[in-house]
């Protein structure tokens, strides 16, 4: 990727941008805490639901409700909320809600906390995307998004591992407290920032502006539906790890939960250093390859815990296309609609992750974990092939060039 004048854009260019560097650091710290907390919540839910796979699946499912409400009811205002105050308020809200599973017993406080965090995540990331579109030039925007995605995956690997390990060894309170602390640190980092005044007029959109913005773009109209299908598979490794490794293999759960994220991180390193974000055909081929990885992983799940970890890593590497797809999204959406459109995508991601977690959790409960992986692979393969066919029929889908923003 170059700056348009032949000069390559490097990651160090992002670090030399004061606002970009601070946003990346705050996001990285917050992401690490998020996955410490999520790893803890998954194990707590599994324990409080009577060791059933639908317990962890419910964690992903309940996040969909506030995410969708924010995208539809609050989304039209997200591009008008003051960036800094909005993000700081959301960080403090996230820290406060983590007290519920500690103060109250049973499954319901775990689910309420997961739901609140889903809403915080949707609103925070949407406002942050709008801030990046306002404050970072297009030539740096793709690199910053790639860096944040990479740190997100590294945080997912380490956070899942640390959170689940801490719960197994010492209990839930230290893991949840660590997550709350990272929210507070992120708020402090953001408090020192000043964003430039937004360009243009921030008109309040309608409830459907986010969806219409996505489907009004020639590229996203094809890429987004295929991505939505693929994203239903994202929670499968973390959701089914406790079921696949029950009994004497329970000690392998942290590694199995982290392995998928490690694979995505490796895929993200490769993707972030390439121009895949501007090559839609390449993304669709990657999605097809990711479906094949899920299908092939199904065979490894019956053999040994080591192969379960390896299989989850391979499935994660096959999900590396998500980095390029998110970067493409940030490149082609206009800044004055970025937060609203981003909230729509994030809400759909959380909702589809929840649907996928419950659906494939039910398949795993009835037919076994390998059957769930195999079905996921077949569905993703099919979606990728259909998307590739649509792109070949409509060549303009492959063009991601837009006016500079």
Secondary structure, 3 states (H helix, E strand, C coil): CECCCCCECCHHHHHCCHHHHHHHHHHHHHHHHHHHHHHHHHHHHHHHCCCCHHHHHHHHHHHHHHHHHHHHHHHHHHCCCCHHHHHHHHHHHHHHHCCHHHHCCCCHHHHHHHHHHHHHHHHHHHHHHHHHHHHCCHHHHHHHHHHHHHHHHHHHHHHHHHHHHHHHHHCHHHHHHHHHHHHHHHHHHHHCCCCCCCCCCCCCCCCCHHHHHHHCCCCHHHHHHHHHHHHCCCCHHHHHHHHHCCHHHHHHHHHHHHHHHHHHHHHHHHHHCCCHHHCHHHHHHHHHHHHHHHHHHHHHCCCCHHHHHHHHHHHHHCCCHHHHHHHHHHHHCCHHHHHHHHHHHHHHHHHHHHHHHHHHHHHHHHHCHHHHHHHHHHHHHHHHHHHHHHHHHCHHHHCCCCCCC
